[in-house]
């Protein structure tokens, strides 16, 4: 896959693409944290096109990463032609991660970046790149603080690229994940205060796969206390879910996975809906403005 084969872009987006490539071109060697989503896939494609064999991609293997996302990451890396490495991460061995008090993502990303930098240290010229885009600065993202502490660069943000623009770039490069819905880690489905365990993430992965296999898409299975699951699906798919045959099969399957109460959220799918349950002090600690400030001071040092 070559960026030179891409379809033409409107001028404002072409300018941002040039910024993205120029940003990466200033680096000696890069490691892209490739999740299998559209953002990190675009960064990986740009890095490979710009730096060739001095760019590689790393994907985490852990109970918090869905098997389908690991598959997408491998497929994208192969399509792009970038070297791809799978590493085992151990965030579930950290009691602070398991506690799931709202800061879980910070400890997950800390573990990931620690593992990457142990293998590809900055002293050998490696820079870690994330797929964070400009829109992520308006959301609750504890992982951005972990990135700042590890001097991780966010080339999409530095180029001023929004999520919609990243998707447009992916389409122009014919990346198969261009329209892939956001797919955060499986632990993000756990309500704050519900301990993060491999058993819970495995059951959530199975439940979401069941929904997808039954013709639903862009779904979330949110797990609350007392084994209560709250299903978020797009409004226009709710009618299908409550059809008697589908509803009865769902109840039977979800009950086998140990879910005691099965509820349907009438507001439909909402990305990051559990963030409203996070305490105010935790939100302030990981506020985007503070993350930007921390990141700026880290990259200057």
N, C-alpha and C positions, 0 to 999 in steps of 0.2 A: 504494500500500500504506500503510495507516495502522495504527499500534499500537492505536488506539481500536477497531479491528475485530477485535482478537485474541480468542481464546477465553480464558475465565477461568483464572487461575493459582491454585495453592495459596498460602496466605498467606506462607510463608517465601520463596517465589520472587517473589511480588509485592513483598515488602519489598525484595528485592535489585534488582528491576527499578526500583523507585522510586529507589533509591540510584544506579543507573546513569544514569537520566535527570537526577537532581539534579546528579550529577557533571558531566555534559556541559553542563547548563544554566548552569553557572558560567563557561563559556568564551565568548569573544566570537566567534571563527571557528575552525573545525576542518577539518583535512585527515585523512581516514581512509586509512591504508595498506591498500587493499583487495586481498586476494590471490585472492579467489574461494572461500575456505573459509568454514565456518560462523561462526567467531569474528569475523572482520573484517566479515562480512556483517551480523551482529547489531549490531556497533558502528555500521556505516554506517546501518542502519535507525533505530537510536536517535538518532543524530546528526541525520539528516534530519528526523525527527519533532520533535526538540527545537529545532533551530536553523534549519530550513528552508534558505533560500538561503545562509545563512552556514556551511553544511556542504558539503563536496565530497569525492569519493573519488579516489584516485590508484592506478594499477596500473602496475607495472614491466613493460617489454618488454625481454627479454634472453634469451640462450640457456639460462639457468638456469630459466626459467619455462615450464612446459608450455603448449602452445597451448590445451588444454582448460581450464586454470585461467584463462587470460585471457578465454576465452569465457564461463566462469561468472561472472567478475567483471563483465563488460559486461552480461550478462543480469540479474544481481542489481541492479546500479546502475539499469538501466532499470526494473525492477520496482518498486524502492523509490522512484524518482523523483529520486535524488540526481545532481548533476552529476558526470560521470566523465571523468577525464583519464588518458591513457596517456603515460608518460614513458619514454625510453630510458635505461637504466643501463649503465654500462661497467665492472662489477666484473671482467670478464675481462682488462682492461688492467692490473690490479694484480697484480704478481708475488706478493705475499703471499696474495692470493686463490687464484691458480693453484697455489701450493705445496700447499695443502690439508693443512695440518699439524694440523687440529683447530680452528683459529681462523677458518676460512673464513667462517663465518656472520657473524662480527664485521665483516669487511671488506665483505661484501655489504650488510649493514644500514647500515653507515656510508655507503656509496655511495648507497643509496636515500634515507636521511635528508638527506644533503648535497644531493642533487638536489631533493628536495621543498622543503627550506628555502631553497634558492636562488630558487625560484619563489614560495613562500609564506612569507616571513620572519616570525619572531616579532615583529619591529618593527612589522609591519602588523597585529598582533593574531591571527596564526595559531598554533594549537597542533596538533601532529601527534599522532594517536591510532593506537595499534596494537590488534591483536586478541588480545594475550596474555591468557590466562585464569589462574585461580588455580593450576590443575594444572601450568602451565608452570614454576612456581617450583621444582618438584621434579625437573626435568630439566636436562640440560646444554644451556644456551641462551646461547651467546656473543653473540647478537644483542641480548640484554637489556642488555649493557654498552654497546653502541653506542647503544641507545635512551636509556640514562641520560645519556650524554655529549651527547645532542641534546635533552634535556628532553622526550622523548616521554612521553605519558601512556598508561596502560593502564587504561581505565575498567572493563573487566571484572574485573580484579584489585582495583581500588579498591572495587568493589561486592561483592566476595567471591564471584564467580560461577565455578563449576567448569565443566569441559567438558560434563558431563551436563546441567547447568542451562542452559548456553548453547544446547545442542541443543533443550531443552524450550522455551525462548523462541522459537527459530527455528520450531519446529513450530507454536507458538501464533500466530505471525505468517504462517504458510503460506509460509515461504521454502523454495524447492526444494532448497536445499543442507543442510537440517536434518540429514539422515542421511549426508551426504557424508563418506567416510573422510578422515582427515588426509592432506594432500597437500603435504608439504614440497618445497622446490625440487629440481630434477633433480640438482644438484651434490651433494646430500645422499646420493645413491646411491653416491658414490665413496668407497672406503675411504681412510682417512688415508694420505697419502703418494703416492696416485695423482693426478697433476696434473689440475686441473679445466680442461677445454678444451671449447669449443663442439662439437667433433666427438664427444666422449664423451657429452655430455648429449643430443645429437641421437640418437645410437644407442640410448641408454637409453630415451629417450622413445618411439622406434619400437618397441623391444622390449616395453615395458610396454603400449603400444597393441595390439600383436599379442596379448598375453595376454588383455587385456580383450575384444578383438574375438572371441576364441575362447571366451568364456563364463566367464572367470575374473574375480575382482574383489578389491579390497584387496590388490594385489600390489606387490612391490618387485623390481626387478632391480638387485642390488648388484654393482658392478664392483670387483674386486680386481686386484692386480698380475698381469702376464703375460696380460692379457685373459681372466681367469677371471671368469665371472659366477656369482653365487649367487642362485638364485630363491627368494624368500620368498612363499609363498601360504598362505592358511588351511588348516589340517590337513584339513578336510573336502573340500577341492578337490584334494588331491594325487592321488587316484585318477584323476580326469579327466585330469590332466596326463600321467600315465604310460600312458594308453591308446596303443596302438601308432601309430595314425594321427596323433594329436595330437603325440606325442613326436617322430615322424619329421618332421612339418611344422615343429615348433619348431626342431629341430636344423638343418634346411635354412635357415630364415629367419635364425636367430641367427648361423649361420656366414657368411652373406652380409654381415652387419653387422660382421664382423671379430672376433667373440668366438671364442676358441680353445678354451676349456674351459667346459662348461655343467654346473652342479651344482645340485642341489635340496636346500634346507635342510630337514631332517626335523623341525626344531623349529617350522616354519611361520612365518607372518608375525609380526614383532616390531617395533614402532615404535622407531626409534632404535637398532637393534641394532649399528650400526657405532660407536656412542659408546664401547663397551667397549674399542675399539682405541686410543682417544685417551690420550696420556700423562698421568700423574697431575699433573704440574706444570701442564699446560694445563687440566685439570679444576679445579684449585685457583684458577687465575687467573680463571676464569669461574664460580666457585661461586655458586649462587643467593643465599646470604647476603650475599656481597660485592656482588653486583649490586643487591640491595635497598638496602644501605647507601649505595652510590654514587648510586642513583636518588633516594633520600630527600634526600641532601645537594644534589643538582643541582636538584630541584624547589623546594627552600627558598630557593636563592640567587637 
